[in-house]
């Protein structure tokens, strides 16, 4: 019973690690992720501000500078966060591996390898979709 609970907890931890890894590792199609000035909606937001506020050319140029600065800062923050999450996952996996029997450790390693393979396949699939959308 206790081993079943440990196995269930491990699967949950691995699943969460995979979910978080999936959010941070790929290109989201634009700077800044999903929105804000640097995101996929950044151009639309800039267009909306330009249109609704009737920005002149100087203001449009300043807005573009602001968007670029935010995009750069968001990229740096995203990279830092991904590195921290990667380190935390590695730490957790080391702790988990330390409590496993040799047989469990082999299964755990295989689970990790399988997860990494699935992530790589998803990344390649996403890249293909992005390439076909930009052509």
TORRO-5014 format. One line per 5 residues: their letters; for each residue y, x, z of N, C-alpha, C. Coordinates in steps of 0.1 Angstrom, whole numbers, plus 2048, in hexadecimal, padded with zeros to 3 digits. Example, Ala and Ser with C-alpha at 12.3 -4.5 7.8 and 13.67 -1.06 7.14 Angstrom:
! TORRO-5014
as = 7C7/884/84E/7D3/87B/84E/7DF/884/84E; 7EA/880/847/7F5/889/847/800/881/84F
***
This chain:
! TORRO-5014
xxxxx = 7F4/808/800/800/800/800/80D/809/800; 80C/813/809/818/81C/80A/81A/823/7FC; 80F/828/7F6/811/82F/7E9/816/825/7DF; 812/819/7DF/817/80F/7D5/826/80D/7D7; 82B/80C/7E3/839/80B/7E6/841/817/7E1
xxxxx = 83B/823/7E3/842/82F/7DF/842/82F/7D0; 837/82C/7C9/837/82C/7BB/841/822/7B5; 842/816/7BB/84C/80C/7B7/85A/811/7B9; 85D/818/7C4/86A/81D/7C6/86D/828/7BC; 863/830/7B9/865/83B/7AF/869/835/7A1
xxxxx = 861/82B/79D/864/825/790/872/81F/790; 876/819/79B/884/814/79C/88E/81F/79B; 88C/82A/7A2/896/835/7A1/896/83B/793; 88B/83C/78D/88A/841/77F/891/838/775; 88F/82B/777/895/821/76F/8A4/822/770
xxxxx = 8A9/823/77C/8B8/823/77E/8BD/830/778; 8B6/83B/77A/8BA/848/774/8BB/847/765; 8B1/840/75F/8B1/83E/750/8BD/835/74C; 8BF/82B/754/8CA/822/750/8D8/829/751; 8DA/831/75B/8E6/838/75C/8E7/843/752
xxxxx = 8DD/849/74F/8DD/854/744/8E0/84E/737; 8DB/842/734/8DE/83B/728/8ED/838/726; 8F3/835/731/902/832/730/90B/83E/72D; 907/849/731/910/854/731/90D/85E/725; 902/85E/720/8FE/868/717/902/867/708
xxxxx = 904/85B/703/907/858/6F5/915/857/6F2; 918/857/6E5/925/855/6E0/927/846/6DF; 931/840/6E5/934/832/6E5/93C/82D/6D9; 93E/836/6D0/945/832/6C4/954/835/6C5; 959/83A/6D0/967/83C/6D1/96A/843/6DE
xxxxx = 975/848/6E0/979/84E/6EC/97B/844/6F7; 977/847/703/97A/83E/70E/970/833/710; 965/832/709/95B/828/70B/95E/81B/705; 960/811/70D/961/803/708/96F/7FE/706; 979/803/70C/986/7FD/70B/991/806/710
xxxxx = 99C/801/712/9A8/809/716/9AE/80F/709; 9B8/817/70B/9BE/81E/6FF/9B4/827/6F8; 9AB/82E/700/9A3/838/6F9/995/832/6F4; 993/825/6F7/986/820/6F3/985/819/6E6; 97A/812/6E3/978/80C/6D7/983/801/6D4
xxxxx = 988/7FB/6DF/992/7F1/6DE/9A0/7F8/6DE; 9A1/805/6DF/9AE/80C/6E0/9B7/809/6D4; 9B1/80A/6C8/9BA/807/6BC/9BF/7F9/6BC; 9B6/7EF/6C0/9BA/7E1/6C1/9C5/7DF/6CB; 9C4/7E6/6D7/9CE/7E5/6E1/9DB/7EB/6DC
xxxxx = 9DA/7F6/6D6/9E7/7FC/6D0/9ED/7F3/6C6; 9E5/7EC/6BD/9EA/7E3/6B4/9F1/7D7/6BA; 9EA/7D2/6C5/9EF/7C7/6CC/9FD/7CA/6D3; 9FD/7D6/6D9/A0A/7DA/6DF/A15/7DB/6D5; A11/7E2/6CA/A1B/7E4/6BF/A21/7D7/6BA
xxxxx = A18/7CD/6B8/A1B/7C0/6B2/A23/7B8/6BC; A1D/7B6/6C8/A23/7AD/6D2/A30/7B2/6D8; A31/7BF/6DA/A3D/7C5/6E0/A47/7CA/6D5; A43/7C9/6C8/A4B/7CD/6BD/A50/7DC/6BF; A47/7E5/6C1/A4A/7F3/6C3/A50/7F9/6B6
xxxxx = A5A/801/6B9/A60/809/6AD/A57/815/6AA; A5A/81C/6A0/A52/828/69C/A51/833/6A7; A5C/835/6AE/A5C/83F/6B9/A53/83A/6C4; A53/82E/6C7/A4A/828/6D2/A3C/829/6CD; A39/826/6C1/A2C/827/6BB/A26/835/6BD
xxxxx = A2E/83F/6BA/A2A/84D/6BB/A28/850/6C9; A30/84C/6D2/A2E/84E/6E0/A21/848/6E5; A1F/83B/6E1/A13/834/6E4/A06/83C/6E0; A07/841/6D4/9FC/849/6CE/9F9/855/6D7; A04/85C/6DB/A02/868/6E4/9FC/864/6F1
xxxxx = A00/858/6F7/9FA/854/703/9EB/851/701; 9E8/84A/6F6/9DA/847/6F3/9D2/854/6F2; 9D7/85E/6EC/9CF/86B/6EA/9CE/872/6F7; 9D8/872/700/9D7/878/70D/9CD/871/715; 9CD/864/715/9C3/85C/71D/9B5/85F/718
xxxxx = 9B3/85F/70B/9A6/862/705/9A1/870/70A; 9A9/87A/70A/9A5/887/70E/9A1/887/71D; 9AA/880/725/9A6/87F/734/99A/878/736; 997/86D/72F/98B/865/730/97F/86D/72C; 980/875/721/975/87D/71D/971/887/728
xxxxx = 97B/88D/72E/979/897/738/972/891/744; 977/885/748/972/87E/754/963/87A/751; 961/875/745/953/871/741/94A/87D/742; 94E/888/73D/946/894/73D/942/898/74B; 94D/898/753/94B/89C/762/941/892/768
xxxxx = 943/885/766/93A/87B/76C/92C/87D/767; 92A/87F/75A/91C/881/755/916/88D/75B; 91D/898/75D/917/8A4/763/913/8A1/772; 91C/89A/779/918/897/787/90C/88E/788; 90B/884/77F/900/87B/77F/8F3/883/77B
xxxxx = 8F4/88C/772/8E9/894/76E/8E4/89C/779; 8ED/8A2/781/8E9/8AA/78D/8E3/8A1/797; 8E8/895/799/8E2/88C/7A3/8D4/888/79F; 8D2/885/792/8C5/881/78D/8BB/88D/790; 8BF/899/78D/8B6/8A5/78E/8B3/8A6/79D
xxxxx = 8BD/8A5/7A6/8BB/8A6/7B4/8B1/89B/7B9; 8B2/88F/7B4/8A9/884/7B8/89B/887/7B3; 89A/88B/7A7/88D/88E/7A1/886/899/7A9; 88D/8A3/7AD/887/8AE/7B5/882/8A9/7C2; 88A/8A0/7C9/886/89A/7D6/87A/892/7D4
xxxxx = 87A/88A/7C9/86E/881/7C7/862/88A/7C4; 863/894/7BC/857/89C/7B8/852/8A3/7C5; 85A/8A6/7CF/856/8AD/7DB/84D/8A4/7E4; 84D/897/7E2/845/88E/7EB/838/889/7E4; 836/88E/7D7/82B/889/7D0/81F/892/7D1
xxxxx = 813/88C/7CF/807/893/7CE/807/89A/7C1; 7FE/8A4/7BE/7FD/8AA/7B1/7FB/8A0/7A6; 7F2/896/7A8/7EF/88C/79E/7FB/884/79C; 802/880/7A6/80E/878/7A4/819/880/79D; 81A/88D/7A1/824/895/79A/822/896/78B
xxxxx = 815/897/787/812/897/779/816/88A/772; 813/87F/779/817/872/773/826/871/773; 82D/875/77D/83C/875/77E/842/87D/772; 83C/889/770/841/892/765/83F/88B/758; 834/884/756/832/87D/749/83B/871/748
xxxxx = 83E/86B/753/848/860/752/856/865/74E; 85A/870/754/866/876/751/867/87A/742; 85C/880/73D/85B/884/72F/85C/878/726; 855/86E/729/856/861/721/864/85B/721; 86A/85B/72D/878/856/72E/882/85E/725
xxxxx = 880/86B/726/889/874/71E/886/872/70F; 87A/870/70B/877/86D/6FD/87D/860/6F8; 87C/856/700/882/849/6FD/891/84A/6FC; 897/851/705/8A6/853/704/8AA/85A/6F8; 8A2/864/6F4/8A5/86C/6E7/8A4/863/6DB
xxxxx = 89A/85A/6DB/898/851/6D0/8A3/847/6CF; 8A8/842/6DB/8B3/839/6DB/8C0/840/6D6; 8C2/84C/6DA/8CE/854/6D5/8CD/856/6C6; 8C2/859/6C1/8C1/85B/6B3/8C3/84E/6AB; 8BD/843/6B1/8BF/836/6AA/8CE/832/6AA
xxxxx = 8D5/835/6B6/8E3/832/6B7/8EB/83A/6AD; 8E8/847/6AB/8EF/84F/6A2/8ED/84A/693; 8E1/846/690/8DE/840/683/8E6/834/680; 8E7/82B/68A/8EF/81F/689/8FE/822/687; 903/82B/68F/911/82F/68E/914/835/680
xxxxx = 90B/83E/67B/90C/844/66E/90C/839/663; 903/830/664/903/825/65A/90F/81C/65A; 915/81A/666/921/812/667/92D/819/662; 92D/826/662/939/82D/65D/939/831/64F; 92D/82F/648/92C/832/63A/932/827/631
***
